[in-house]
Amino acid sequence: MIADLVINGATLVTDSAMFPASIAIKDGAILAIGGAEAMPEAREVLDAAGKYLLPGAIDAHVHFRDPGYTHKETWETGTASAAMGGVTTVFEMPNTNPPTGTVEALNLKLKSAEAAYVDFGIYGLLGEDNLDHLEALIEGGVAAFKCFMGNTFGNLPSPPSGAILEGFEIVAKHGYRVALHAENASIMARRQTKLQAAGRCDPLAHLDARPPVVAVEAVARAAILAEWTGARIHILHVSSGDELRPLREAKARGVDITAETCPHYLLLDEHAYTDKKSLIRVNPPVREKVHQDQLWQGVADGTIDMIATDHAPHSHDEKHREDIWSADCGFTGVQTQMPLMLSQVVAGRMPITQYVRMTSLAPAKAFGLYPRKGALLPGSDADIVIVDLDRETVVESGELQSKGNSTPFHGWTAKGAPIHTLVRGRFVMRDGELCTEAKGHGLNVRRVQQMPTPTPRNTHTTTAAILARRP
């Protein structure tokens, strides 16, 4: 048998081990792993001596704005940015225009995604007005659902708890995971109204409007509803140390709950509001240093399962405003995550095996893609990133592929960088350059693996069950 590609000389990194080995790829999958002398003949051999070979990162939280807001981002530019950042699979959020709350809207997005460089999953919206569409969205090919408990770009209304419960009841039957923007909408709206009335429009006003309690309450509420229904949930962008308590308690009770944080919460603190001004506005907000320290502890002890980016691009003008309330929330991140976090690996803040666990294995398992994704195993998709831990790079906004390339990390020096990215055995980035001929290579990953067996609970109390009863 002749392989398509053999990679020699690298140190392979899994979630639990590092070892020198070669890897053979054929027809988009990993064919063999072992010594160089054991590799089959190949059409191409790549020398990766001195480099590290990792499973490609899975970013479970990106906003590509397409359809509806293509001046901010498109599937082409967003996935090109992912490819350059060593990300081989992305999960894209539903707050586009139209929102991904119906099969018709999903099909529009799937059409836009035909330009993708990397593989992708699409979140369906879970909102009060589209509960009757959730099962059709599953049939149509969504990878998971997203519920906005707090306000965000697109002004999608936050569903009341009754609608969230009913949505959990429906999704729990199918075993899909529901990702939650866990902030209490009413507290934030009240705070913001009072701050604006008081004339507060400075950057720190945004932080003051969203104290940690808004997240603590929402995480605890979501965990209770998930525990009752058996729904699988994922807490997005954990920003405060206070959220770790309800997360730990829910996990101890057996709730199927996972959580992510983002590089900006691990690497920035309140000083960013002085330095970056409106550019730093993001939901939830970057918080005080004490929270950063506690989040790192949550990473170390496993309370936080994943690192994602909340890649949320906007135009330069939309990000830079004198009035903080008029600046759009979020910034680019999918291309910078890996060099920023590898720098932490090089600095000794986390082992590279843990980095693989949090950026590849954990999201693959949480969203039902393992072992097809997130692993270096024979038969798994050859989603691979080769990194050079000695390479220093400087984050430059103008060099990012994203349309909305504003980043609070502009000018940061990173040590450790992806140099090759392969998606199902095909180079989408090689020697630090985007492989433009790979445009359109990305596939919807929803159908590559069956979801785990559903575990619904208290089914006799669901909305459907009580409506079906006869007196």
Kinemage of the C-alpha trace (Angstrom):
@kinemage 1
@onewidth
@group {chain A} dominant
@subgroup {mainchain}
@vectorlist {calphas} color= white
{ca met a 1} P 0.000 0.000 0.000
{ca ile a 2} L 1.263 3.476 -0.907
{ca ala a 3} L 0.443 6.280 1.539
{ca asp a 4} L -0.379 9.783 0.371
{ca leu a 5} L 1.928 11.389 2.938
{ca val a 6} L 4.380 10.297 5.594
{ca ile a 7} L 5.566 12.757 8.228
{ca asn a 8} L 8.901 11.859 9.816
{ca gly a 9} L 10.927 13.212 12.686
{ca ala a 10} L 8.265 14.908 14.808
{ca thr a 11} L 7.369 14.378 18.438
{ca leu a 12} L 3.733 13.252 18.500
{ca val a 13} L 1.634 14.741 21.300
{ca thr a 14} L -1.603 13.258 22.631
{ca asp a 15} L -3.647 14.235 25.669
{ca ser a 16} L -1.516 11.962 27.851
{ca ala a 17} L 1.823 11.270 26.175
{ca met a 18} L 4.641 12.561 23.975
{ca phe a 19} L 6.800 10.276 21.866
{ca pro a 20} L 8.927 10.407 18.714
{ca ala a 21} L 7.145 8.710 15.821
{ca ser a 22} L 6.295 8.912 12.166
{ca ile a 23} L 2.741 9.071 10.871
{ca ala a 24} L 1.330 7.867 7.556
{ca ile a 25} L -1.786 9.337 5.944
{ca lys a 26} L -3.969 7.871 3.221
{ca asp a 27} L -7.351 8.950 1.844
{ca gly a 28} L -7.728 11.644 4.479
{ca ala a 29} L -7.239 9.357 7.473
{ca ile a 30} L -4.336 8.276 9.658
{ca leu a 31} L -3.043 5.014 8.234
{ca ala a 32} L -0.235 4.153 10.645
{ca ile a 33} L 1.854 5.481 13.527
{ca gly a 34} L 5.276 4.082 14.378
{ca gly a 35} L 8.954 4.165 13.593
{ca ala a 36} L 10.154 5.658 10.336
{ca glu a 37} L 11.384 2.245 9.213
{ca ala a 38} L 7.859 0.850 9.630
{ca met a 39} L 6.163 3.457 7.451
{ca pro a 40} L 4.851 2.436 4.020
{ca glu a 41} L 6.069 3.931 0.784
{ca ala a 42} L 4.514 7.362 0.251
{ca arg a 43} L 3.860 9.770 -2.566
{ca glu a 44} L 5.264 12.546 -0.377
{ca val a 45} L 7.486 12.588 2.709
{ca leu a 46} L 7.632 15.595 5.010
{ca asp a 47} L 10.583 16.091 7.341
{ca ala a 48} L 9.309 17.541 10.635
{ca ala a 49} L 12.469 17.002 12.683
{ca gly a 50} L 12.479 19.048 15.859
{ca lys a 51} L 8.781 19.888 15.565
{ca tyr a 52} L 5.709 18.727 17.486
{ca leu a 53} L 2.759 17.031 15.805
{ca leu a 54} L -0.608 17.583 17.499
{ca pro a 55} L -4.210 16.767 16.617
{ca gly a 56} L -5.681 19.894 15.072
{ca ala a 57} L -7.468 22.257 17.424
{ca ile a 58} L -11.261 22.201 17.593
{ca asp a 59} L -12.634 25.666 18.335
{ca ala a 60} L -16.122 25.112 19.737
{ca his a 61} L -17.030 28.801 19.674
{ca val a 62} L -16.724 31.034 16.604
{ca his a 63} L -18.904 33.645 14.920
{ca phe a 64} L -18.377 33.869 11.168
{ca arg a 65} L -21.237 36.372 10.585
{ca asp a 66} L -22.280 34.768 7.294
{ca pro a 67} L -25.021 35.121 6.142
{ca gly a 68} L -26.119 38.622 7.000
{ca tyr a 69} L -23.034 40.457 8.263
{ca thr a 70} L -20.394 39.646 5.668
{ca his a 71} L -18.697 43.031 6.060
{ca lys a 72} L -17.496 41.648 9.418
{ca glu a 73} L -16.524 38.116 8.310
{ca thr a 74} L -17.305 35.376 5.791
{ca trp a 75} L -16.905 31.631 5.874
{ca glu a 76} L -13.937 32.003 3.535
{ca thr a 77} L -12.067 34.557 5.642
{ca gly a 78} L -13.030 33.027 8.989
{ca thr a 79} L -11.945 29.510 8.086
{ca ala a 80} L -8.794 30.829 6.410
{ca ser a 81} L -7.979 32.436 9.749
{ca ala a 82} L -8.672 29.107 11.462
{ca ala a 83} L -6.364 27.246 9.073
{ca met a 84} L -3.563 29.724 9.753
{ca gly a 85} L -4.098 29.234 13.481
{ca gly a 86} L -3.839 25.438 13.504
{ca val a 87} L -7.597 25.002 13.937
{ca thr a 88} L -9.010 22.142 11.865
{ca thr a 89} L -12.657 22.170 13.028
{ca val a 90} L -14.864 25.053 14.151
{ca phe a 91} L -18.358 25.237 15.656
{ca glu a 92} L -20.160 28.313 14.364
{ca met a 93} L -22.791 30.268 16.271
{ca pro a 94} L -26.402 31.015 15.213
{ca asn a 95} L -26.615 34.809 15.692
{ca thr a 96} L -26.381 35.539 11.981
{ca asn a 97} L -29.064 37.096 9.791
{ca pro a 98} L -31.304 35.189 9.577
{ca pro a 99} L -30.591 33.433 12.877
{ca thr a 100} L -30.057 29.692 12.491
{ca gly a 101} L -33.402 28.854 14.047
{ca thr a 102} L -35.090 27.087 11.138
{ca val a 103} L -34.083 24.523 8.534
{ca glu a 104} L -34.371 27.206 5.864
{ca ala a 105} L -31.880 29.416 7.710
{ca leu a 106} L -29.621 26.413 8.318
{ca asn a 107} L -29.577 25.618 4.604
{ca leu a 108} L -28.613 29.215 3.807
{ca lys a 109} L -25.682 28.901 6.192
{ca leu a 110} L -24.637 25.523 4.798
{ca lys a 111} L -24.552 27.129 1.359
{ca ser a 112} L -22.316 29.937 2.621
{ca ala a 113} L -20.091 27.385 4.332
{ca glu a 114} L -19.229 25.737 1.015
{ca ala a 115} L -16.257 28.139 0.915
{ca ala a 116} L -14.772 26.728 4.160
{ca tyr a 117} L -11.122 25.718 4.386
{ca val a 118} L -11.629 23.637 7.549
{ca asp a 119} L -14.310 21.297 8.835
{ca phe a 120} L -17.191 22.770 10.772
{ca gly a 121} L -20.255 22.152 12.876
{ca ile a 122} L -23.195 24.549 13.024
{ca tyr a 123} L -25.118 25.491 16.145
{ca gly a 124} L -28.867 25.680 15.844
{ca leu a 125} L -30.620 28.388 17.851
{ca leu a 126} L -32.604 27.409 20.934
{ca gly a 127} L -34.980 30.293 21.540
{ca glu a 128} L -38.509 30.796 22.810
{ca asp a 129} L -39.988 31.197 19.336
{ca asn a 130} L -38.415 28.214 17.555
{ca leu a 131} L -38.905 25.281 19.931
{ca asp a 132} L -41.080 23.603 17.299
{ca his a 133} L -38.090 23.676 14.923
{ca leu a 134} L -35.465 21.997 17.127
{ca glu a 135} L -36.016 18.439 15.939
{ca ala a 136} L -36.093 19.541 12.300
{ca leu a 137} L -32.766 21.308 12.846
{ca ile a 138} L -31.309 18.071 14.210
{ca glu a 139} L -32.521 16.244 11.125
{ca gly a 140} L -31.140 19.050 8.974
{ca gly a 141} L -27.600 18.611 10.270
{ca val a 142} L -26.821 20.912 13.205
{ca ala a 143} L -24.013 19.781 15.502
{ca ala a 144} L -25.413 21.281 18.719
{ca phe a 145} L -27.639 24.100 19.971
{ca lys a 146} L -26.935 27.555 21.384
{ca cys a 147} L -29.107 29.344 23.918
{ca phe a 148} L -28.480 33.036 24.636
{ca met a 149} L -29.384 33.522 28.299
{ca gly a 150} L -27.762 36.957 28.072
{ca asn a 151} L -27.829 39.575 25.340
{ca thr a 152} L -25.222 39.558 22.603
{ca phe a 153} L -24.666 40.729 19.035
{ca gly a 154} L -27.787 40.358 16.898
{ca asn a 155} L -30.119 41.275 19.773
{ca leu a 156} L -31.661 37.813 19.948
{ca pro a 157} L -34.116 37.795 22.866
{ca ser a 158} L -33.110 35.740 25.880
{ca pro a 159} L -35.694 32.993 26.408
{ca pro a 160} L -37.398 32.779 29.806
{ca ser a 161} L -36.585 29.822 32.033
{ca gly a 162} L -39.775 28.052 31.025
{ca ala a 163} L -38.735 28.046 27.379
{ca ile a 164} L -35.185 26.940 28.262
{ca leu a 165} L -36.624 24.033 30.262
{ca glu a 166} L -38.865 23.001 27.376
{ca gly a 167} L -35.986 23.283 24.927
{ca phe a 168} L -33.809 21.119 27.180
{ca glu a 169} L -36.614 18.535 27.332
{ca ile a 170} L -36.704 18.306 23.548
{ca val a 171} L -32.949 18.230 22.959
{ca ala a 172} L -32.297 15.772 25.820
{ca lys a 173} L -34.218 13.076 23.919
{ca his a 174} L -31.647 13.262 21.143
{ca gly a 175} L -28.484 13.586 23.247
{ca tyr a 176} L -27.242 16.784 21.615
{ca arg a 177} L -25.353 19.346 23.675
{ca val a 178} L -26.745 22.817 24.345
{ca ala a 179} L -24.149 25.580 24.638
{ca leu a 180} L -25.148 28.518 26.803
{ca his a 181} L -24.207 32.149 26.947
{ca ala a 182} L -24.781 32.076 30.704
{ca glu a 183} L -25.482 35.603 31.934
{ca asn a 184} L -28.643 36.911 33.593
{ca ala a 185} L -30.189 39.274 31.031
{ca ser a 186} L -32.450 41.239 33.387
{ca ile a 187} L -29.693 42.135 35.864
{ca met a 188} L -27.434 43.345 33.058
{ca ala a 189} L -30.171 45.383 31.377
{ca arg a 190} L -31.089 47.086 34.653
{ca arg a 191} L -27.445 47.868 35.468
{ca gln a 192} L -26.730 49.242 32.014
{ca thr a 193} L -29.810 51.470 32.069
{ca lys a 194} L -28.798 52.977 35.402
{ca leu a 195} L -25.183 53.476 34.306
{ca gln a 196} L -26.235 55.209 31.103
{ca ala a 197} L -28.635 57.443 33.042
{ca ala a 198} L -25.726 58.386 35.288
{ca gly a 199} L -23.655 59.404 32.271
{ca arg a 200} L -21.256 56.453 32.425
{ca cys a 201} L -19.980 55.685 28.927
{ca asp a 202} L -16.348 54.886 29.778
{ca pro a 203} L -14.916 51.422 29.019
{ca leu a 204} L -15.112 50.240 32.640
{ca ala a 205} L -18.868 50.893 32.631
{ca his a 206} L -19.253 47.736 30.562
{ca leu a 207} L -17.522 45.716 33.295
{ca asp a 208} L -19.648 47.369 35.980
{ca ala a 209} L -22.840 46.418 34.133
{ca arg a 210} L -21.977 42.722 34.192
{ca pro a 211} L -20.784 41.696 37.686
{ca pro a 212} L -19.871 38.029 38.210
{ca val a 213} L -23.230 37.317 39.849
{ca val a 214} L -24.933 37.515 36.445
{ca ala a 215} L -22.890 34.517 35.321
{ca val a 216} L -23.017 32.624 38.621
{ca glu a 217} L -26.825 32.771 38.665
{ca ala a 218} L -27.157 31.712 35.036
{ca val a 219} L -24.678 28.819 35.325
{ca ala a 220} L -26.435 27.504 38.435
{ca arg a 221} L -29.872 27.835 36.805
{ca ala a 222} L -28.756 26.108 33.615
{ca ala a 223} L -27.184 23.277 35.632
{ca ile a 224} L -30.398 22.708 37.590
{ca leu a 225} L -32.487 22.569 34.412
{ca ala a 226} L -29.978 20.220 32.795
{ca glu a 227} L -29.931 17.982 35.860
{ca trp a 228} L -33.727 17.763 35.831
{ca thr a 229} L -34.059 17.011 32.125
{ca gly a 230} L -30.883 15.021 31.482
{ca ala a 231} L -29.792 17.552 28.863
{ca arg a 232} L -26.114 17.830 28.048
{ca ile a 233} L -24.904 21.419 28.370
{ca his a 234} L -21.777 23.446 27.706
{ca ile a 235} L -21.033 26.738 29.465
{ca leu a 236} L -19.424 29.162 27.062
{ca his a 237} L -16.708 31.750 27.814
{ca val a 238} L -16.306 31.343 31.587
{ca ser a 239} L -14.920 34.704 32.699
{ca ser a 240} L -14.976 34.684 36.505
{ca gly a 241} L -13.649 32.567 39.318
{ca asp a 242} L -17.106 32.674 40.920
{ca glu a 243} L -18.546 30.475 38.166
{ca leu a 244} L -16.226 27.631 39.127
{ca arg a 245} L -18.254 26.826 42.247
{ca pro a 246} L -21.571 26.045 40.488
{ca leu a 247} L -19.616 24.207 37.796
{ca arg a 248} L -17.830 22.019 40.340
{ca glu a 249} L -21.041 21.375 42.260
{ca ala a 250} L -22.930 20.402 39.105
{ca lys a 251} L -20.179 18.026 38.001
{ca ala a 252} L -20.153 16.458 41.475
{ca arg a 253} L -23.914 15.843 41.158
{ca gly a 254} L -23.368 14.033 37.854
{ca val a 255} L -24.680 16.730 35.541
{ca asp a 256} L -23.293 16.325 32.004
{ca ile a 257} L -21.827 19.823 31.953
{ca thr a 258} L -18.669 21.052 30.235
{ca ala a 259} L -17.143 24.507 30.262
{ca glu a 260} L -14.724 26.611 28.265
{ca thr a 261} L -12.702 29.724 28.804
{ca cys a 262} L -10.869 31.895 26.282
{ca pro a 263} L -7.353 33.316 25.953
{ca his a 264} L -8.501 36.858 26.692
{ca tyr a 265} L -9.801 35.812 30.121
{ca leu a 266} L -6.597 33.933 30.914
{ca leu a 267} L -4.180 36.599 29.665
{ca leu a 268} L -5.848 40.006 30.166
{ca asp a 269} L -7.260 41.828 33.191
{ca glu a 270} L -8.863 45.151 34.144
{ca his a 271} L -5.847 47.116 32.927
{ca ala a 272} L -6.902 46.309 29.388
{ca tyr a 273} L -9.753 48.818 29.687
{ca thr a 274} L -7.209 51.612 30.052
{ca asp a 275} L -4.882 50.312 27.349
{ca lys a 276} L -7.372 49.029 24.785
{ca lys a 277} L -10.441 51.173 25.549
{ca ser a 278} L -13.512 50.111 23.519
{ca leu a 279} L -11.581 47.418 21.645
{ca ile a 280} L -11.717 45.271 24.791
{ca arg a 281} L -15.518 45.255 24.973
{ca val a 282} L -16.630 41.624 24.934
{ca asn a 283} L -19.454 39.620 26.501
{ca pro a 284} L -18.859 38.503 29.198
{ca pro a 285} L -16.279 41.120 30.093
{ca val a 286} L -12.580 40.698 30.767
{ca arg a 287} L -12.400 40.870 34.560
{ca glu a 288} L -10.030 41.771 37.386
{ca lys a 289} L -6.748 39.954 37.928
{ca val a 290} L -8.143 37.876 40.786
{ca his a 291} L -10.499 36.178 38.345
{ca gln a 292} L -7.688 35.464 35.901
{ca asp a 293} L -5.761 33.673 38.647
{ca gln a 294} L -8.821 31.634 39.641
{ca leu a 295} L -9.514 30.661 36.030
{ca trp a 296} L -5.997 29.291 35.716
{ca gln a 297} L -6.722 27.187 38.797
{ca gly a 298} L -9.902 25.956 37.120
{ca val a 299} L -7.835 25.000 34.093
{ca ala a 300} L -5.318 23.169 36.267
{ca asp a 301} L -7.891 21.153 38.240
{ca gly a 302} L -10.101 20.285 35.262
{ca thr a 303} L -13.160 22.323 36.205
{ca ile a 304} L -12.701 24.112 32.878
{ca asp a 305} L -12.680 21.502 30.128
{ca met a 306} L -11.810 23.451 26.996
{ca ile a 307} L -10.133 26.502 25.554
{ca ala a 308} L -12.145 28.170 22.795
{ca thr a 309} L -11.930 31.663 21.338
{ca asp a 310} L -15.372 33.270 20.969
{ca his a 311} L -13.977 34.590 17.660
{ca ala a 312} L -16.320 37.543 17.123
{ca pro a 313} L -15.021 39.901 14.410
{ca his a 314} L -16.289 43.401 13.653
{ca ser a 315} L -15.036 46.200 11.458
{ca his a 316} L -12.444 48.608 12.831
{ca asp a 317} L -15.014 51.415 13.106
{ca glu a 318} L -17.495 49.184 14.941
{ca lys a 319} L -14.874 48.369 17.571
{ca his a 320} L -13.356 51.802 18.178
{ca arg a 321} L -15.876 54.219 19.716
{ca glu a 322} L -15.779 56.918 22.372
{ca asp a 323} L -19.061 55.691 23.885
{ca ile a 324} L -18.516 52.138 25.168
{ca trp a 325} L -22.195 51.266 24.671
{ca ser a 326} L -21.959 51.923 20.931
{ca ala a 327} L -18.930 49.660 20.387
{ca asp a 328} L -19.752 46.161 19.136
{ca cys a 329} L -18.791 43.340 21.499
{ca gly a 330} L -16.072 40.840 20.641
{ca phe a 331} L -12.935 40.579 18.515
{ca thr a 332} L -11.018 38.154 16.346
{ca gly a 333} L -9.382 35.149 18.009
{ca val a 334} L -9.367 31.918 15.996
{ca gln a 335} L -5.954 32.603 14.436
{ca thr a 336} L -4.192 33.798 17.578
{ca gln a 337} L -5.334 31.192 20.132
{ca met a 338} L -2.646 28.633 19.385
{ca pro a 339} L 0.442 30.892 19.463
{ca leu a 340} L -0.859 32.666 22.566
{ca met a 341} L -1.532 29.432 24.434
{ca leu a 342} L 1.605 27.663 23.198
{ca ser a 343} L 3.479 30.570 24.745
{ca gln a 344} L 1.960 29.526 28.053
{ca val a 345} L 3.092 25.958 27.384
{ca val a 346} L 6.638 27.156 26.685
{ca ala a 347} L 6.525 29.280 29.847
{ca gly a 348} L 5.604 26.194 31.885
{ca arg a 349} L 2.099 27.243 32.818
{ca met a 350} L 0.538 24.111 31.343
{ca pro a 351} L 1.931 20.922 29.805
{ca ile a 352} L 1.467 20.515 26.076
{ca thr a 353} L -0.494 17.306 26.702
{ca gln a 354} L -3.057 19.333 28.649
{ca tyr a 355} L -3.204 21.844 25.815
{ca val a 356} L -4.085 18.977 23.445
{ca arg a 357} L -6.704 17.703 25.872
{ca met a 358} L -8.376 21.103 26.164
{ca thr a 359} L -8.273 22.100 22.494
{ca ser a 360} L -8.751 18.752 20.729
{ca leu a 361} L -9.835 15.776 22.795
{ca ala a 362} L -12.338 17.458 25.125
{ca pro a 363} L -14.375 19.248 22.431
{ca ala a 364} L -14.351 16.137 20.222
{ca lys a 365} L -15.774 14.040 23.051
{ca ala a 366} L -18.251 16.671 24.247
{ca phe a 367} L -19.828 17.103 20.829
{ca gly a 368} L -19.794 13.461 19.757
{ca leu a 369} L -16.924 13.586 17.252
{ca tyr a 370} L -14.390 11.342 19.010
{ca pro a 371} L -12.500 9.275 17.846
{ca arg a 372} L -12.998 10.520 14.292
{ca lys a 373} L -11.791 13.934 15.459
{ca gly a 374} L -9.553 15.072 18.291
{ca ala a 375} L -7.202 12.090 18.298
{ca leu a 376} L -4.055 10.702 16.701
{ca leu a 377} L -5.245 7.152 16.078
{ca pro a 378} L -5.245 4.872 13.034
{ca gly a 379} L -8.544 5.457 11.278
{ca ser a 380} L -9.072 8.938 12.700
{ca asp a 381} L -9.300 11.908 10.357
{ca ala a 382} L -5.819 13.222 9.584
{ca asp a 383} L -6.552 16.581 11.212
{ca ile a 384} L -3.034 17.591 12.168
{ca val a 385} L -1.099 20.674 13.154
{ca ile a 386} L 2.687 20.745 13.235
{ca val a 387} L 4.095 23.357 15.584
{ca asp a 388} L 7.499 24.848 16.212
{ca leu a 389} L 7.857 25.638 19.907
{ca asp a 390} L 11.010 27.651 19.261
{ca arg a 391} L 9.498 30.010 16.701
{ca glu a 392} L 8.765 33.543 17.900
{ca thr a 393} L 6.029 35.531 16.193
{ca val a 394} L 4.439 38.903 16.813
{ca val a 395} L 0.659 39.259 16.591
{ca glu a 396} L -0.040 41.792 13.839
{ca ser a 397} L -3.644 42.769 13.140
{ca gly a 398} L -2.916 43.477 9.497
{ca glu a 399} L -1.541 39.981 8.948
{ca leu a 400} L -4.617 38.138 10.211
{ca gln a 401} L -6.898 36.532 7.638
{ca ser a 402} L -10.076 37.611 9.416
{ca lys a 403} L -11.960 40.555 7.924
{ca gly a 404} L -12.564 41.958 11.391
{ca asn a 405} L -8.937 41.723 12.410
{ca ser a 406} L -9.002 43.979 15.475
{ca thr a 407} L -7.340 42.149 18.363
{ca pro a 408} L -6.372 43.222 21.874
{ca phe a 409} L -3.228 41.103 21.416
{ca his a 410} L -1.792 43.267 18.640
{ca gly a 411} L 1.939 43.617 19.256
{ca trp a 412} L 2.186 40.617 21.593
{ca thr a 413} L 5.204 38.364 21.115
{ca ala a 414} L 4.351 34.666 21.132
{ca lys a 415} L 6.742 31.742 21.355
{ca gly a 416} L 5.446 28.623 19.655
{ca ala a 417} L 3.588 28.716 16.369
{ca pro a 418} L 1.741 26.405 13.959
{ca ile a 419} L 3.639 25.962 10.700
{ca his a 420} L 1.546 23.315 8.903
{ca thr a 421} L -2.182 22.572 9.186
{ca leu a 422} L -3.809 19.536 7.581
{ca val a 423} L -7.536 18.837 7.418
{ca arg a 424} L -8.361 15.235 6.525
{ca gly a 425} L -4.849 14.825 5.175
{ca arg a 426} L -4.828 17.921 2.970
{ca phe a 427} L -2.646 20.933 3.664
{ca val a 428} L -4.735 24.036 4.288
{ca met a 429} L -1.715 25.931 5.639
{ca arg a 430} L 1.856 24.982 4.726
{ca asp a 431} L 5.095 26.613 5.801
{ca gly a 432} L 3.088 29.415 7.352
{ca glu a 433} L 1.206 30.217 4.143
{ca leu a 434} L -2.483 29.711 3.420
{ca cys a 435} L -3.119 27.043 0.755
{ca thr a 436} L -5.701 28.980 -1.242
{ca glu a 437} L -6.437 25.986 -3.451
{ca ala a 438} L -7.949 24.285 -0.364
{ca lys a 439} L -10.860 26.731 -0.268
{ca gly a 440} L -14.036 24.647 -0.097
{ca his a 441} L -12.318 21.604 1.407
{ca gly a 442} L -14.192 21.916 4.706
{ca leu a 443} L -17.132 19.624 5.463
{ca asn a 444} L -20.028 19.698 7.913
{ca val a 445} L -18.853 17.341 10.687
{ca arg a 446} L -22.290 16.727 12.177
{ca arg a 447} L -22.638 13.481 10.262
{ca val a 448} L -19.200 11.961 10.819
{ca gln a 449} L -20.005 10.335 14.157
{ca gln a 450} L -23.100 9.219 16.041
{ca met a 451} L -23.939 11.160 19.174
{ca pro a 452} L -23.767 9.297 22.492
{ca thr a 453} L -26.906 7.543 23.728
{ca pro a 454} L -29.385 10.133 25.090
{ca thr a 455} L -30.087 10.181 28.826
{ca pro a 456} L -33.362 12.118 29.312
{ca arg a 457} L -34.747 12.351 32.853
{ca asn a 458} L -38.122 13.131 34.414
{ca thr a 459} L -39.802 12.517 31.083
{ca his a 460} L -43.199 12.177 32.751
{ca thr a 461} L -43.072 15.887 33.663
{ca thr a 462} L -42.097 17.319 30.254
{ca thr a 463} L -44.315 19.830 28.514
{ca ala a 464} L -45.123 17.244 25.838
{ca ala a 465} L -46.018 14.637 28.465
{ca ile a 466} L -48.388 16.822 30.450
{ca leu a 467} L -50.145 18.048 27.299
{ca ala a 468} L -50.662 14.452 26.200
{ca arg a 469} L -52.415 13.501 29.429
{ca arg a 470} L -56.163 13.229 29.501
{ca pro a 471} L -58.162 14.008 32.636
